[in-house]
Amino acid sequence: MKTERGTSLVEMLVCCALVGIVLSLVYSMVVAGKNYLAVMSAKHTLQQEALQSITWISREISESDAECFQVATMLVNGVDGVVFSSPRSPVSGNVEYDIVGRMLWQQHICYYLRTINGVSTLCRKSRTLSPAFSYPPPAPPVDTVSRDASLPQRVIARHVEIFSVSNEEVPEIKIRCRLTGFSRDYAIEVKTRLFLRN
C-alpha cells in the first residue's frame, strides 16, 4: 500500500509568507520608481521653463535700447516686470527699415509676473506701435501694459518665484522657478547680463 503525501498547512503558510515578501519588495520597487520618475519630470519641467524664459527674454531685450526700457517692482509699482521697445515686426518677426535706412521700432513688449490659478506665472504681452517709430520710443509703465485686457497674454513659464531685471546700462535678468511637492522643494535659478545692441 502506498501512502500519498500532500502539503501540510505549515508548508502552505511558509509559501504564502515567501510570496508575500517577494510581492511587497516588487511593489516597493515599483512605487520608488514611480516617485523617482515624478521627481525627475518635475525637475526637468522647471529647468526647461527657466531656460526657455531666460532665452526668450534675453533675445528680445538685447535688441532694445537703454532709453526705451522700464523696470517695475512689486514694492513700488505693484507688479514685477519689464517693458521695452522692440524693432521686430509683430507679424513677420523681422527687423524692418525706413527708406533712409533707419530701423523701425514696431512694438512694446512686456514681461511680468502674474498669479494664474494659484500659480505664479511669467507672462508676455506685446503692443503694436502704429505707426512705427524711426527712433526708440519711450516705454510705457509696466502696469499699464500688463493690465491691458485688449492685449493677448502668453504664458512663458509657470512656478516662477522671482523675476527681476536690473535697471542698469548692462541689465541683469534673474529668474527663479520653484516647485513644491514630493515632500521637497525643487528650485532652479538662472541669471544673465545683457548688452543692449541698439
MARKE-989664 format. One line per 8 residues: number of its first residue (from 1); for each residue z, x, y of N, C-alpha, C. Coordinates in nm, 2 decimals. Layout:
BEGIN
NUM	Z,X,Y,Z,X,Y,Z,X,Y | ...;
//
This chain:
BEGIN
1	0.00,0.08,-0.12,0.00,0.00,0.00,0.00,0.09,0.13 | -0.08,0.05,0.22,-0.10,0.12,0.34,-0.01,0.05,0.45 | 0.05,0.14,0.53,0.12,0.08,0.65,0.04,0.12,0.77 | 0.00,0.02,0.85,-0.07,0.04,0.98,0.03,0.05,1.09 | 0.00,0.15,1.16,0.09,0.18,1.27,0.02,0.14,1.40 | 0.08,0.07,1.49,0.03,0.03,1.63,0.11,0.11,1.73 | 0.08,0.08,1.86,0.15,0.14,1.97,0.28,0.07,1.99 | 0.38,0.15,2.02,0.51,0.09,2.04,0.52,0.05,2.19;
9	0.62,-0.02,2.22,0.65,-0.06,2.36,0.67,0.06,2.45 | 0.74,0.16,2.40,0.77,0.28,2.48,0.64,0.35,2.51 | 0.55,0.36,2.42,0.42,0.43,2.44,0.34,0.35,2.55 | 0.35,0.22,2.54,0.27,0.14,2.64,0.33,0.16,2.78 | 0.46,0.16,2.79,0.53,0.18,2.92,0.50,0.32,2.98 | 0.50,0.42,2.89,0.46,0.56,2.94,0.32,0.56,2.99 | 0.23,0.50,2.91,0.09,0.50,2.95,0.07,0.42,3.08 | 0.14,0.31,3.10,0.13,0.24,3.23,0.18,0.32,3.34;
17	0.29,0.39,3.32,0.35,0.47,3.43,0.25,0.59,3.47 | 0.19,0.65,3.37,0.09,0.76,3.40,-0.03,0.70,3.48 | -0.08,0.59,3.43,-0.19,0.53,3.51,-0.15,0.49,3.65 | -0.03,0.44,3.67,0.02,0.40,3.80,0.03,0.53,3.89 | 0.08,0.64,3.83,0.09,0.76,3.91,-0.04,0.81,3.95 | -0.14,0.81,3.86,-0.28,0.86,3.89,-0.34,0.77,4.00 | -0.32,0.63,3.99,-0.38,0.54,4.08,-0.32,0.56,4.22 | -0.19,0.58,4.22,-0.12,0.60,4.35,-0.17,0.73,4.42;
25	-0.19,0.83,4.34,-0.24,0.96,4.40,-0.39,0.94,4.45 | -0.47,0.87,4.38,-0.61,0.84,4.42,-0.60,0.76,4.55 | -0.52,0.65,4.55,-0.51,0.57,4.67,-0.46,0.64,4.79 | -0.36,0.73,4.78,-0.32,0.81,4.89,-0.42,0.90,4.95 | -0.51,0.96,4.86,-0.62,1.04,4.90,-0.72,0.96,4.98 | -0.75,0.84,4.93,-0.85,0.76,5.00,-0.80,0.72,5.14 | -0.67,0.68,5.15,-0.61,0.65,5.28,-0.61,0.77,5.37 | -0.57,0.88,5.32,-0.57,1.00,5.41,-0.71,1.04,5.45;
33	-0.81,1.02,5.37,-0.95,1.05,5.40,-1.00,0.95,5.51 | -0.96,0.82,5.50,-1.00,0.72,5.59,-0.93,0.75,5.73 | -0.80,0.79,5.73,-0.74,0.82,5.86,-0.80,0.95,5.92 | -0.83,1.05,5.84,-0.90,1.17,5.89,-1.03,1.13,5.96 | -1.11,1.05,5.89,-1.24,1.01,5.94,-1.22,0.93,6.08 | -1.12,0.85,6.09,-1.10,0.77,6.21,-1.06,0.87,6.32 | -0.97,0.96,6.29,-0.93,1.06,6.40,-1.04,1.14,6.44 | -1.12,1.20,6.35,-1.24,1.28,6.39,-1.34,1.20,6.47;
41	-1.36,1.07,6.43,-1.45,0.99,6.50,-1.40,0.97,6.64 | -1.27,0.94,6.66,-1.22,0.92,6.80,-1.23,1.05,6.88 | -1.20,1.17,6.82,-1.22,1.29,6.89,-1.36,1.32,6.93 | -1.46,1.29,6.84,-1.60,1.31,6.87,-1.64,1.22,6.98 | -1.60,1.09,6.98,-1.63,1.00,7.09,-1.58,1.05,7.22 | -1.46,1.09,7.23,-1.40,1.15,7.35,-1.49,1.27,7.40 | -1.52,1.36,7.31,-1.59,1.48,7.35,-1.73,1.44,7.40 | -1.80,1.35,7.33,-1.93,1.30,7.37,-1.93,1.24,7.51;
49	-1.83,1.15,7.53,-1.83,1.07,7.66,-1.80,1.17,7.77 | -1.70,1.26,7.75,-1.67,1.36,7.86,-1.79,1.45,7.89 | -1.85,1.50,7.79,-1.96,1.59,7.82,-2.08,1.52,7.88 | -2.11,1.39,7.83,-2.22,1.32,7.88,-2.19,1.28,8.03 | -2.07,1.24,8.06,-2.05,1.21,8.20,-2.05,1.33,8.29 | -1.99,1.44,8.25,-2.00,1.56,8.34,-2.14,1.61,8.36 | -2.22,1.60,8.26,-2.36,1.64,8.27,-2.44,1.55,8.37 | -2.42,1.42,8.35,-2.49,1.33,8.45,-2.45,1.35,8.59;
57	-2.32,1.36,8.61,-2.26,1.37,8.75,-2.31,1.51,8.81 | -2.30,1.61,8.73,-2.33,1.75,8.78,-2.48,1.75,8.82 | -2.56,1.70,8.74,-2.71,1.70,8.77,-2.74,1.62,8.90 | -2.68,1.51,8.91,-2.71,1.43,9.03,-2.64,1.48,9.16 | -2.52,1.52,9.15,-2.45,1.58,9.27,-2.52,1.71,9.31 | -2.56,1.79,9.22,-2.62,1.92,9.26,-2.75,1.90,9.34 | -2.81,1.79,9.33,-2.93,1.76,9.41,-2.90,1.71,9.55 | -2.77,1.68,9.57,-2.73,1.62,9.70,-2.72,1.73,9.81;
65	-2.66,1.68,9.92,-2.64,1.77,10.04,-2.50,1.76,10.08 | -2.43,1.86,10.13,-2.29,1.86,10.16,-2.27,1.76,10.28 | -2.37,1.73,10.36,-2.35,1.64,10.47,-2.35,1.50,10.43 | -2.40,1.46,10.31,-2.40,1.32,10.27,-2.32,1.30,10.14 | -2.19,1.34,10.16,-2.11,1.34,10.04,-1.97,1.28,10.08 | -1.93,1.17,10.01,-1.80,1.11,10.04,-1.71,1.11,9.91 | -1.59,1.15,9.93,-1.50,1.15,9.81,-1.38,1.06,9.85 | -1.34,0.98,9.75,-1.23,0.89,9.77,-1.12,0.91,9.66;
73	-1.00,0.89,9.70,-0.89,0.90,9.61,-0.81,0.77,9.60 | -0.74,0.74,9.49,-0.67,0.62,9.47,-0.56,0.60,9.58 | -0.49,0.71,9.62,-0.39,0.70,9.71,-0.43,0.66,9.85 | -0.55,0.72,9.89,-0.60,0.69,10.03,-0.69,0.57,10.04 | -0.78,0.56,9.95,-0.89,0.46,9.95,-0.87,0.34,9.85 | -0.78,0.36,9.76,-0.77,0.25,9.65,-0.86,0.27,9.54 | -0.94,0.37,9.54,-1.04,0.39,9.43,-1.07,0.54,9.41 | -1.07,0.59,9.29,-1.11,0.73,9.27,-1.26,0.73,9.25;
81	-1.33,0.81,9.33,-1.48,0.81,9.32,-1.54,0.90,9.42 | -1.68,0.90,9.41,-1.76,0.98,9.50,-1.89,0.91,9.52 | -1.94,0.92,9.65,-2.07,0.86,9.68,-2.15,0.98,9.75 | -2.28,0.98,9.71,-2.36,1.09,9.77,-2.50,1.03,9.78 | -2.58,1.10,9.86,-2.72,1.06,9.88,-2.81,1.14,9.78 | -2.91,1.08,9.73,-3.00,1.14,9.63,-3.14,1.14,9.67 | -3.22,1.24,9.64,-3.36,1.24,9.67,-3.45,1.18,9.56 | -3.39,1.14,9.45,-3.46,1.09,9.34,-3.49,0.94,9.36;
89	-3.62,0.91,9.32,-3.66,0.77,9.33,-3.58,0.69,9.22 | -3.53,0.57,9.26,-3.46,0.49,9.16,-3.56,0.43,9.05 | -3.68,0.43,9.09,-3.78,0.37,8.99,-3.84,0.47,8.90 | -3.89,0.58,8.96,-3.96,0.68,8.87,-3.87,0.79,8.83 | -3.76,0.82,8.91,-3.67,0.93,8.88,-3.72,1.06,8.93 | -3.83,1.06,9.01,-3.89,1.18,9.06,-3.85,1.20,9.21 | -3.86,1.32,9.25,-3.84,1.36,9.39,-3.97,1.34,9.46 | -3.97,1.26,9.57,-4.09,1.24,9.65,-4.08,1.30,9.79;
97	-4.20,1.33,9.85,-4.21,1.39,9.98,-4.29,1.31,10.07 | -4.26,1.32,10.20,-4.35,1.25,10.30,-4.47,1.34,10.33 | -4.56,1.29,10.42,-4.68,1.36,10.45,-4.67,1.50,10.51 | -4.55,1.52,10.57,-4.52,1.65,10.63,-4.47,1.75,10.53 | -4.42,1.70,10.41,-4.37,1.78,10.31,-4.22,1.78,10.30 | -4.15,1.69,10.38,-4.01,1.68,10.37,-3.97,1.59,10.26 | -3.86,1.63,10.20,-3.80,1.55,10.08,-3.75,1.41,10.14 | -3.78,1.31,10.06,-3.74,1.17,10.10,-3.61,1.14,10.02;
105	-3.51,1.10,10.10,-3.38,1.06,10.04,-3.38,0.91,10.01 | -3.37,0.87,9.89,-3.41,0.73,9.85,-3.30,0.65,9.80 | -3.18,0.71,9.77,-3.07,0.62,9.72,-2.93,0.68,9.74 | -2.83,0.60,9.74,-2.69,0.64,9.74,-2.64,0.62,9.60 | -2.58,0.71,9.54,-2.52,0.70,9.40,-2.37,0.71,9.41 | -2.30,0.62,9.34,-2.16,0.61,9.34,-2.11,0.62,9.20 | -2.01,0.71,9.18,-1.94,0.72,9.05,-1.79,0.69,9.09 | -1.73,0.60,9.01,-1.59,0.56,9.04,-1.52,0.51,8.91;
113	-1.39,0.51,8.92,-1.31,0.47,8.81,-1.28,0.32,8.83 | -1.28,0.24,8.72,-1.25,0.10,8.72,-1.19,0.06,8.59 | -1.10,-0.03,8.59,-1.04,-0.08,8.46,-1.12,-0.20,8.41 | -1.18,-0.19,8.29,-1.25,-0.30,8.23,-1.19,-0.33,8.10 | -1.14,-0.45,8.08,-1.07,-0.50,7.96,-0.96,-0.41,7.92 | -0.88,-0.36,8.02,-0.76,-0.28,8.00,-0.79,-0.14,7.97 | -0.92,-0.09,7.98,-0.96,0.04,7.95,-1.01,0.11,8.08 | -0.96,0.22,8.12,-1.00,0.30,8.24,-1.14,0.35,8.21;
121	-1.24,0.31,8.29,-1.38,0.34,8.27,-1.44,0.41,8.39 | -1.53,0.50,8.36,-1.61,0.57,8.47,-1.74,0.49,8.48 | -1.77,0.44,8.60,-1.89,0.36,8.62,-1.98,0.43,8.72 | -2.10,0.38,8.73,-2.20,0.43,8.82,-2.28,0.32,8.88 | -2.30,0.32,9.01,-2.38,0.22,9.08,-2.48,0.30,9.17 | -2.59,0.24,9.20,-2.69,0.30,9.28,-2.74,0.20,9.38 | -2.75,0.24,9.51,-2.80,0.16,9.61,-2.93,0.22,9.67 | -3.04,0.15,9.66,-3.17,0.20,9.71,-3.17,0.19,9.87;
129	-3.22,0.30,9.92,-3.24,0.31,10.07,-3.38,0.27,10.11 | -3.39,0.17,10.18,-3.52,0.12,10.22,-3.52,0.10,10.37 | -3.60,0.17,10.44,-3.70,0.28,10.40,-3.62,0.41,10.36 | -3.69,0.49,10.29,-3.63,0.62,10.26,-3.62,0.71,10.38 | -3.52,0.80,10.38,-3.49,0.89,10.49,-3.56,1.02,10.47 | -3.60,1.09,10.58,-3.66,1.22,10.56,-3.55,1.33,10.59 | -3.43,1.28,10.61,-3.32,1.37,10.63,-3.20,1.32,10.55 | -3.11,1.40,10.51,-3.00,1.34,10.43,-2.91,1.24,10.50;
137	-2.91,1.12,10.46,-2.83,1.02,10.53,-2.68,1.03,10.50 | -2.60,0.99,10.59,-2.45,0.99,10.56,-2.42,0.89,10.45 | -2.33,0.93,10.36,-2.29,0.84,10.25,-2.19,0.73,10.30 | -2.20,0.61,10.25,-2.11,0.51,10.29,-1.97,0.53,10.21 | -1.87,0.46,10.25,-1.74,0.48,10.18,-1.75,0.43,10.03 | -1.68,0.50,9.95,-1.68,0.47,9.80,-1.65,0.33,9.77 | -1.54,0.27,9.84,-1.50,0.14,9.80,-1.61,0.03,9.84 | -1.69,0.06,9.95,-1.80,-0.03,9.98,-1.90,-0.04,9.87;
145	-1.94,0.07,9.82,-2.05,0.07,9.71,-1.99,0.02,9.58 | -1.87,0.07,9.55,-1.81,0.03,9.42,-1.78,-0.12,9.41 | -1.75,-0.18,9.52,-1.71,-0.32,9.52,-1.83,-0.41,9.55 | -1.95,-0.36,9.57,-2.07,-0.44,9.60,-2.12,-0.51,9.47 | -2.09,-0.64,9.46,-2.13,-0.71,9.34,-2.28,-0.73,9.32 | -2.36,-0.70,9.42,-2.50,-0.72,9.40,-2.57,-0.60,9.33 | -2.50,-0.49,9.32,-2.55,-0.37,9.26,-2.51,-0.37,9.11 | -2.61,-0.34,9.02,-2.58,-0.33,8.88,-2.48,-0.21,8.85;
153	-2.39,-0.24,8.76,-2.29,-0.14,8.72,-2.33,-0.08,8.59 | -2.32,0.05,8.57,-2.35,0.11,8.45,-2.22,0.19,8.40 | -2.18,0.16,8.28,-2.06,0.23,8.22,-2.11,0.37,8.17 | -2.05,0.47,8.22,-2.08,0.61,8.18,-1.99,0.66,8.07 | -1.86,0.63,8.08,-1.76,0.68,7.98,-1.64,0.59,7.99 | -1.57,0.57,7.87,-1.45,0.49,7.86,-1.33,0.59,7.83 | -1.21,0.53,7.85,-1.09,0.61,7.83,-1.08,0.73,7.92 | -1.13,0.71,8.04,-1.12,0.82,8.14,-0.99,0.81,8.22;
161	-0.91,0.91,8.20,-0.77,0.91,8.26,-0.78,0.97,8.40 | -0.86,1.07,8.42,-0.87,1.14,8.55,-1.02,1.16,8.58 | -1.06,1.12,8.70,-1.19,1.16,8.76,-1.17,1.20,8.90 | -1.20,1.33,8.93,-1.18,1.38,9.06,-1.29,1.47,9.10 | -1.33,1.46,9.23,-1.43,1.55,9.28,-1.37,1.61,9.41 | -1.36,1.74,9.42,-1.30,1.80,9.54,-1.41,1.80,9.66 | -1.35,1.78,9.78,-1.44,1.77,9.89,-1.45,1.90,9.96 | -1.52,1.99,9.89,-1.54,2.13,9.94,-1.68,2.17,9.95;
169	-1.71,2.29,10.00,-1.85,2.33,10.01,-1.91,2.35,9.87 | -1.83,2.39,9.78,-1.87,2.40,9.63,-1.77,2.31,9.56 | -1.81,2.18,9.54,-1.72,2.08,9.49,-1.69,2.11,9.34 | -1.57,2.08,9.30,-1.52,2.09,9.16,-1.51,1.94,9.11 | -1.57,1.92,8.99,-1.56,1.79,8.92,-1.47,1.81,8.80 | -1.38,1.72,8.79,-1.28,1.72,8.68,-1.28,1.58,8.61 | -1.30,1.58,8.48,-1.29,1.45,8.41,-1.20,1.48,8.29 | -1.10,1.39,8.27,-1.01,1.39,8.15,-1.02,1.26,8.08;
177	-1.05,1.26,7.96,-1.06,1.14,7.87,-0.94,1.15,7.78 | -0.87,1.04,7.76,-0.75,1.03,7.67,-0.76,0.90,7.59 | -0.73,0.92,7.46,-0.73,0.81,7.36,-0.60,0.81,7.29 | -0.53,0.70,7.29,-0.40,0.69,7.22,-0.42,0.61,7.09 | -0.38,0.67,6.98,-0.39,0.60,6.85,-0.36,0.69,6.74 | -0.34,0.63,6.62,-0.31,0.71,6.50,-0.18,0.79,6.52 | -0.08,0.73,6.60,0.05,0.80,6.63,0.03,0.93,6.70 | -0.08,0.95,6.78,-0.10,1.07,6.86,-0.18,1.03,6.98;
185	-0.18,1.13,7.08,-0.27,1.12,7.19,-0.37,1.23,7.17 | -0.50,1.19,7.20,-0.61,1.28,7.20,-0.67,1.29,7.33 | -0.69,1.41,7.39,-0.74,1.42,7.52,-0.84,1.54,7.53 | -0.93,1.53,7.62,-1.03,1.64,7.65,-1.05,1.64,7.80 | -1.05,1.76,7.85,-1.07,1.77,8.00,-1.18,1.87,8.02 | -1.28,1.83,8.10,-1.39,1.92,8.14,-1.39,1.93,8.29 | -1.43,2.05,8.33,-1.43,2.09,8.47,-1.56,2.17,8.50 | -1.61,2.15,8.62,-1.73,2.24,8.66,-1.73,2.24,8.81;
193	-1.79,2.35,8.86,-1.81,2.37,9.00,-1.96,2.36,9.03 | -2.00,2.30,9.14,-2.14,2.29,9.17,-2.18,2.35,9.30 | -2.30,2.40,9.30,-2.36,2.45,9.43,-2.47,2.34,9.46 | -2.45,2.28,9.58,-2.54,2.18,9.62,-2.67,2.24,9.67 | -2.78,2.20,9.61,-2.91,2.27,9.63,-2.99,2.23,9.76 | -2.96,2.11,9.81,-3.05,2.06,9.92,-2.97,2.06,10.05;
//
